[in-house]
Amino acid sequence: MRYRTAQFSRAGRKVHNQDRLLYWQSDNHILLAIADGMGGEEDGASASRIAVESVDRLSQGRWPIDLPAAFKEAQKQLVNFAHQHHIARMGSTLTACTIEDGALSVAHVGDTRLYLLENSTLHPLTKDQTELQAQLDAGILSAEEAASYPSNVLLSALTNFSPYTLYQLERKVVKGDRLLLMSDGAYELITEVEMTACLMQKSALEAGVDEIRRLIESRNIHDDYSLLACELY
């Protein structure tokens, strides 16, 4: 199986882009990751960089990649960095996945997202670890009430001050499937129906991703927005 990728990552209203993307591929396997930093602009950018670099380091010469170990190492490095630079609170979301011989492995903390476009249907493969999502799951909020509820209150993230909850998933993927990793600054400005339409209307992955970017940029951007897409063929 082979892979093609397309991506964008742009700063929103800040000088420093706190999103970070990672992809690495070789022969029959690929690693993809996205992180969204928390804290001051520079601290958040450092946090997301540390998160993806920790995953990247564990991937070098080692397969299969131990994603839970990479997340554990990322938090360790965040704690060390914060201590060395006297930072009280910093952190990052992180969503990472690997594919080898049609086997998809996912690890996820926070509210970056992974979607699977299978045939013409878009499936969320992760769930936001946010207060909003917890309220929805508990039936406390209706869909109408959720529209005006703060969406950025994280219940789990890689930080220097609290533990995290790791979500994991394994499933099969096949040729023709497309994976989308997105930061909240991207998916909050576009619906799943619109994302599906952009990708289905364009036969080339890069053209579909570019169409998603243009649609996002036609709206009121308030955060960094990033997308990393992968097509199996």
HELIX and SHEET records of a PDB file:
HELIX    1   1 GLU A   41  SER A   59  1                                  19    
HELIX    2   2 LEU A   67  GLN A   84  1                                  18    
HELIX    3   3 GLU A  131  ASP A  137  1                                   7    
HELIX    4   4 ALA A  143  ALA A  146  1                                   4    
HELIX    5   5 ASP A  184  TYR A  187  1                                   4    
HELIX    6   6 GLU A  192  GLN A  201  1                                  10    
HELIX    7   7 LEU A  205  GLU A  217  1                                  13    
SHEET    1   A 5 TYR A   3  ARG A  10  0                                        
SHEET    2   A 5 TYR A 225  LEU A 232 -1                                        
SHEET    3   A 5 ARG A 178  MET A 182 -1                                        
SHEET    4   A 5 ARG A 113  GLU A 118 -1                                        
SHEET    5   A 5 THR A 121  PRO A 124 -1                                        
SHEET    1   B 5 ASP A  19  SER A  26  0                                        
SHEET    2   B 5 HIS A  29  MET A  38 -1                                        
SHEET    3   B 5 GLY A  91  GLU A 100 -1                                        
SHEET    4   B 5 ALA A 103  VAL A 109 -1                                        
SHEET    5   B 5 TYR A 167  LYS A 172 -1                                        
SHEET    1   C 4 ASP A  19  SER A  26  0                                        
SHEET    2   C 4 HIS A  29  MET A  38 -1                                        
SHEET    3   C 4 GLY A  91  GLU A 100 -1                                        
SHEET    4   C 4 LEU A 158  THR A 159 -1                                        
END                                                                             
